Amino acid sequence: MTLTDIIHSSQTQRQFSFEVLPPLKGNGTDALFQTIDSLREFCPRYINITTHHSEYVYKELDNGLLERHRVRRRPGTIAIAAAIQQKYNIPVVPHVICSGTTIENIEYELLDLQFLGITNLLLLRGDKAKDDKIFTPTPGGHAHTTDLISQVMRFNDGFFADGTAIKHPGKPFSFGVACYPEKHEEAPNLEQDMAHLRAKQDLGAQYAVTQMFFDNQKYYDFVERARAMGITIPIIPGIKPLAKLSQLNMVPKTFHCDLPEALASEMLKCKTDDDVQRLGVEWTTEQCRDLYAHGVSNIHFYTVSAVKSVREVAERLM
């Protein structure tokens, strides 16, 4: 069953999914599996696994100069996806991204995933390198998600990126993309950003998952405008409970989303992370109840630094 089938089959039921990170290089899977164990009793429809390609780090040399190296802090997305699918029999959706990789390596990723029977994907451009002012594609890589979509669609049609026919094409990939109710940070305005989403749909994207947001009205307005532009694919809300004092400033800066005044005011009253966690659970629970009341049946949770909170929200909702 494709993820699109899963989404459409649950239009009248409250469903949820969540996203996890591969372990840091050198760490085992215990913490990851504990996260899944704590949430699987609520019957998640699928699990997303993020992808983190190489990034630059600086190593100080004996002469005091700094040397730049590329490293991968969280390798193993494909292996982790296969391990989760085998261990839990829950559909997995690994991220495939442009950032830090080449067209050729993406092709190898697609082959590996197909061999493993994993054919649901989330296609993303990925973040720019920390030291770059703008996104700079890896030499031999893609600059835009639309380019990545075109490669996957061509693979689905039975051709490698160089035009060579695939002798034994496997099951085609089903995939979604990201969208931004408060616009992508690099977009000049929301209209242009939504035009990019329409282009992704027209190229073959079958659903979209939003960046986290804390004001449901922004999601409702975004969906309404999307439908008016001819965007018909499901738009799944992405939700994250706040859990730390530092997130009052960090979340808007990092994820380019606003905190509603009512939420920000309550956070300013919090003295400890525990206070914020309780507030985050309350806010997210009401946010989800409102989404369900407005006919949303699928909610996607970002669990990083918030597994306990997501579990408590799920307990209240399910």
Salt bridges, closest charged atoms under 4 A:
GLU19 OE1 - HIS95 NE2 3.54
ASP37 OD1 - ARG40 NE 3.74
GLU41 OE1 - ARG311 NH1 2.90
GLU55 OE1 - ARG73 NE 3.25
GLU67 OE1 - HIS69 NE2 2.81
GLU109 OE2 - HIS53 NE2 3.37
GLU182 OE1 - LYS218 NZ 3.19
GLU185 OE1 - HIS256 NE2 3.17
GLU186 OE1 - ARG125 NH1 2.91
GLU191 OE2 - ARG225 NH2 2.13
ASP202 OD1 - ARG198 NE 2.92
ASP258 OD2 - LYS218 NZ 3.05
GLU266 OE2 - LYS269 NZ 3.00
ASP275 OD1 - ARG278 NH2 2.51
GLU282 OE2 - ARG316 NH1 2.90
GLU286 OE2 - ARG289 NH1 2.79
ASP290 OD1 - HIS294 ND1 3.55
GLU312 OE2 - ARG316 NH2 3.01
GLU315 OE2 - ARG311 NE 3.33
